[in-house]
């Protein structure tokens, strides 16, 4: 899946972005998905649509954000 938003994180860099507190906090602060730019993000800085596309490694990191144990 390519980016819908040219300013968003490229799909192959999502895992690295999820590991960066500054990227996630920026997405949360502006309530914009770090991948596609849609509104209404979760604690990992992702919208529902992008969250469901995560692979296993990305999901493990995102779940840590959702559980409050990141950064």
Secondary structure, DSSP 4 states (H G I P E B T S, - for coil): ---SSTTSPPGGGHHHHHT-HHHHHHHHHHTB-TTT--B---TTS--HHHHTT--HHHHHHHHHHHTT---
